[in-house]
Amino acid sequence: MNIIVCIKQVPGTAQVEIDEKTGVLKRDGVAAKMNPFDLFALESAMRLKEKFGGKVTALTMGPPQAEKVLREAFMMGADDAVLLSDRKFGGADVLATSYTISQGIRHIGEYDLIICGKQTTDGDTAQVGAELAEFLNIPHLTNVTRLLDMAEGKLDVEAEIPLHVVDVRMTLPCLLTVEKGIFEPRLPSYRRMLATADKPIRTLSLQELEDKDEKHYGLNGSPTQVQRIFPPEVKDEKESWNGPAEEISTKLYGLLKEKRFLGELR
Ligand SMILES: Cc1cc2nc3c(=O)[nH]c(=O)nc-3n(C[C@H](O)[C@H](O)[C@H](O)COP(=O)(O)OP(=O)(O)OC[C@H]3O[C@@H](n4cnc5c(N)ncnc54)[C@H](O)[C@@H]3O)c2cc1C
């Protein structure tokens, strides 16, 4: 079974500056880590491989330093790694990101299953998995909480959608996005770190992809335009009241009504 796991390098801190002119995150010089949700995707792939055999390929799209998360994936047991990296991919919105990853996966070729995390901790849209599946024209299921069984080209999974838990039989090849907690991610192995330190990572640039039209990638391929980006206004005015409970509760009720949090008492 060939499994591709999509992982993203995200800032290791919430203190990331934004270029107000371009609306782009200033990622240079900021400590980075693997998107925590992608650890669950990797662990899911490893469990399937351990049970049914096969190969796990970790794939990331990002700047050259994103190689670090692929090395981490090796330490968790991935067999192969692909870095999609080109300056022309920069500034991509979700659509362009998903399209670029789909082109990378078409280049890799044969696969049975693609696993993504539920969302990232920076972009946070939770849309890449679904859009990627659409570009590849394969079925997908999001919010997967359990892998139940696999036989004869079908994978049974459980997913939690709002208000319901569903059991679904997916036909391979397909794409899943997995929830945090599907499995406990294993720790990176020191032994594997030593064993894979020189393991080559395949790097794909625009030139290797089937679609070489620059208009489909990066800022050029991103229909979403950031018009303005600004930190939300922080209101930290405080007021404290002292007095008997009845007086304070009447005052509080009046204030909530004035601010239109409450209507008239019946
Ligand atoms: C309007 C707009 C403009 C943007 N402009 C920029 C910009 O100029 N520069 C910039 O750096 N970012 C930019 N972003 C953010 C960038 O588009 C997103 O980070 C990217 O599309 C991935 O989306 P996400 O982080 O929300 O992923 P989600 O959809 O939340 O991620 C779900 C899963 O998809 C997979 N995945 C997501 N991204 C990757 C990846 N890169 N490689 C491999 N797997 C991945 C992972 O498995 C992840 O768990 C912009 C976003 C928007 C909405």
The ligand as an SDF file (V2000), in Angstrom:
LIG
                    3D

 53 58  0  0  0  0  0  0  0  0999 V2000
   -5.8560   34.8840    0.9700 C   0  0  0  0  0  0  0  0  0  0  0  0
   -4.6990   34.1070    1.4580 C   0  0  0  0  0  0  0  0  0  0  0  0
   -3.4130   34.5100    1.1030 C   0  0  0  0  0  0  0  0  0  0  0  0
   -2.3380   33.8180    1.5950 C   0  0  0  0  0  0  0  0  0  0  0  0
   -1.1120   34.2390    1.2540 N   0  0  0  0  0  0  0  0  0  0  0  0
   -0.0590   33.5900    1.7500 C   0  0  0  0  0  0  0  0  0  0  0  0
    1.2370   34.0050    1.4500 C   0  0  0  0  0  0  0  0  0  0  0  0
    1.4110   34.9600    0.7160 O   0  0  0  0  0  0  0  0  0  0  0  0
    2.2880   33.3350    1.9690 N   0  0  0  0  0  0  0  0  0  0  0  0
    2.0940   32.2530    2.7650 C   0  0  0  0  0  0  0  0  0  0  0  0
    3.0760   31.6680    3.2070 O   0  0  0  0  0  0  0  0  0  0  0  0
    0.8750   31.8120    3.0640 N   0  0  0  0  0  0  0  0  0  0  0  0
   -0.2080   32.4440    2.5850 C   0  0  0  0  0  0  0  0  0  0  0  0
   -1.4400   32.0360    2.8910 N   0  0  0  0  0  0  0  0  0  0  0  0
   -1.5900   30.8500    3.6810 C   0  0  0  0  0  0  0  0  0  0  0  0
   -1.5540   29.6720    2.7620 C   0  0  0  0  0  0  0  0  0  0  0  0
   -2.4360   29.7930    1.7140 O   0  0  0  0  0  0  0  0  0  0  0  0
   -1.9480   28.4890    3.5430 C   0  0  0  0  0  0  0  0  0  0  0  0
   -1.0130   28.3470    4.5590 O   0  0  0  0  0  0  0  0  0  0  0  0
   -1.9650   27.2700    2.6570 C   0  0  0  0  0  0  0  0  0  0  0  0
   -2.9230   27.4070    1.6610 O   0  0  0  0  0  0  0  0  0  0  0  0
   -2.3240   26.0500    3.4100 C   0  0  0  0  0  0  0  0  0  0  0  0
   -3.5720   26.2580    3.9720 O   0  0  0  0  0  0  0  0  0  0  0  0
   -3.7600   26.0160    5.4950 P   0  0  0  0  0  0  0  0  0  0  0  0
   -2.4990   26.3770    6.1960 O   0  0  0  0  0  0  0  0  0  0  0  0
   -5.0090   26.6800    5.8980 O   0  0  0  0  0  0  0  0  0  0  0  0
   -3.9130   24.4270    5.5230 O   0  0  0  0  0  0  0  0  0  0  0  0
   -5.1090   23.5360    6.0250 P   0  0  0  0  0  0  0  0  0  0  0  0
   -6.1090   23.3930    4.9560 O   0  0  0  0  0  0  0  0  0  0  0  0
   -5.5880   24.0050    7.3680 O   0  0  0  0  0  0  0  0  0  0  0  0
   -4.2810   22.1980    6.1810 O   0  0  0  0  0  0  0  0  0  0  0  0
   -4.8780   20.9060    6.1480 C   0  0  0  0  0  0  0  0  0  0  0  0
   -3.7940   19.8980    5.8670 C   0  0  0  0  0  0  0  0  0  0  0  0
   -3.3200   20.0660    4.5220 O   0  0  0  0  0  0  0  0  0  0  0  0
   -1.9330   19.7140    4.4610 C   0  0  0  0  0  0  0  0  0  0  0  0
   -1.1560   20.8840    4.0410 N   0  0  0  0  0  0  0  0  0  0  0  0
   -1.4740   22.1900    4.1480 C   0  0  0  0  0  0  0  0  0  0  0  0
   -0.4970   22.9680    3.6630 N   0  0  0  0  0  0  0  0  0  0  0  0
    0.4680   22.1230    3.2400 C   0  0  0  0  0  0  0  0  0  0  0  0
    1.7560   22.3080    2.6480 C   0  0  0  0  0  0  0  0  0  0  0  0
    2.2550   23.5110    2.3910 N   0  0  0  0  0  0  0  0  0  0  0  0
    2.4810   21.2040    2.3330 N   0  0  0  0  0  0  0  0  0  0  0  0
    2.0010   19.9670    2.5700 C   0  0  0  0  0  0  0  0  0  0  0  0
    0.8070   19.7300    3.1530 N   0  0  0  0  0  0  0  0  0  0  0  0
    0.0630   20.7870    3.4780 C   0  0  0  0  0  0  0  0  0  0  0  0
   -1.5420   19.2520    5.8620 C   0  0  0  0  0  0  0  0  0  0  0  0
   -1.7610   17.8600    5.9460 O   0  0  0  0  0  0  0  0  0  0  0  0
   -2.5490   19.9810    6.7400 C   0  0  0  0  0  0  0  0  0  0  0  0
   -2.7490   19.3670    7.9970 O   0  0  0  0  0  0  0  0  0  0  0  0
   -2.5390   32.7020    2.4230 C   0  0  0  0  0  0  0  0  0  0  0  0
   -3.8180   32.2860    2.7460 C   0  0  0  0  0  0  0  0  0  0  0  0
   -4.9050   32.9810    2.2850 C   0  0  0  0  0  0  0  0  0  0  0  0
   -6.2960   32.5300    2.6450 C   0  0  0  0  0  0  0  0  0  0  0  0
  1  2  1  0
  2  3  1  0
  2 52  2  0
  3  4  2  0
  4  5  1  0
  4 50  1  0
  5  6  2  0
  6  7  1  0
  6 13  1  0
  7  8  2  0
  7  9  1  0
  9 10  1  0
 10 11  2  0
 10 12  1  0
 12 13  2  0
 13 14  1  0
 14 15  1  0
 14 50  1  0
 15 16  1  0
 16 17  1  0
 16 18  1  0
 18 19  1  0
 18 20  1  0
 20 21  1  0
 20 22  1  0
 22 23  1  0
 23 24  1  0
 24 25  2  0
 24 26  1  0
 24 27  1  0
 27 28  1  0
 28 29  2  0
 28 30  1  0
 28 31  1  0
 31 32  1  0
 32 33  1  0
 33 34  1  0
 33 48  1  0
 34 35  1  0
 35 36  1  0
 35 46  1  0
 36 37  1  0
 36 45  1  0
 37 38  2  0
 38 39  1  0
 39 40  1  0
 39 45  2  0
 40 41  1  0
 40 42  2  0
 42 43  1  0
 43 44  2  0
 44 45  1  0
 46 47  1  0
 46 48  1  0
 48 49  1  0
 50 51  2  0
 51 52  1  0
 52 53  1  0
M  END
$$$$
